Amino acid sequence: MKKNLFILLLFAFVNGFSQVYTTLLKEGNKWWVYYREGWCDICNAQYKASYIFIDGEATANGVTYKKIYSNLYHITPYSPFGDGVPNTNNPDVFECLMREDINTRKVFVFDSSTNTEKLLYDFSAQIGATINSEWKWGPNNWPVNIDNILYGSVFGKNNIKTFQTDSGFIYEGIGSQSGLFTRPGSQPFEIGAYWLDCFEDVSGKSCNSQFVLGTSENSLEKNLTLYYSKENQDFKILGNPSQDYKVSFYESTGRLLQEISAKGKQNFFLKSKGKSKILLYTITSQGKSWKGKIMIQ
């Protein structure tokens, strides 16, 4: 009886560290994107609106991918007198093949020109990381730095894990504020930019693109995290530099490895990391606690 109770408690402890991942490439998802490009303040801008969607699967190099299509449904031409075309009746256009690795939380695009796949999103990235996307839609798609990981509401969805970068937001399960393909801040021309206008899934369509931070129950403080530097093999708590924290490290079996006291953003080392590549941890401070897991190599 005691053995069974221990196993049950251990399962609950380990399961408490897991975080549900929101899948990006779901059938029924549709990204409503517009591209606005202008050349002067008094001129009407060119406005192109498209929706992007998933339609079926295909195999390349023995790997199954989702087939991604777009449809240009509205365009307003240059000229102050242009009336625009509300519905171009254009056919669906095949864009690319994409796949999502749920275990690593990464999204890839198949590049037919090189017969290889390229990284598009890494939803496992931590604060302080720099992400170099290997594939882009349109020119000028530069690396982004992860400044914060927040939780809030956007496009009618609550508690969305959001990566705040130095040039905009990236949303788990949605894409970036510039759409499915394009990184935030990408500007192909002078003032041209893509923007995710609406996001749609099986529960409906929302055009509320304003990101709103969550309540105190899921605020940034609630989701305090630990950062590990592969280069220096040290850790630091991404918290208040004047606040004292205690970090307890555990193996996946639940065995306590070490307890360390440190202030926020103070670098420290572990004497022993054990045999596992993934460590569980709890951070406690001022009567509050945070749980998480971190990969080390």
Salt bridges, closest charged atoms under 4 A:
GLU57 OE2 - LYS66 NZ 3.29
GLU117 OE2 - ARG99 NH2 2.71
ASP201 OD2 - LYS157 NZ 2.58
GLU221 OE1 - LYS288 NZ 3.29
ASP244 OD1 - LYS263 NZ 2.66
GLU251 OE1 - ARG255 NE 2.93
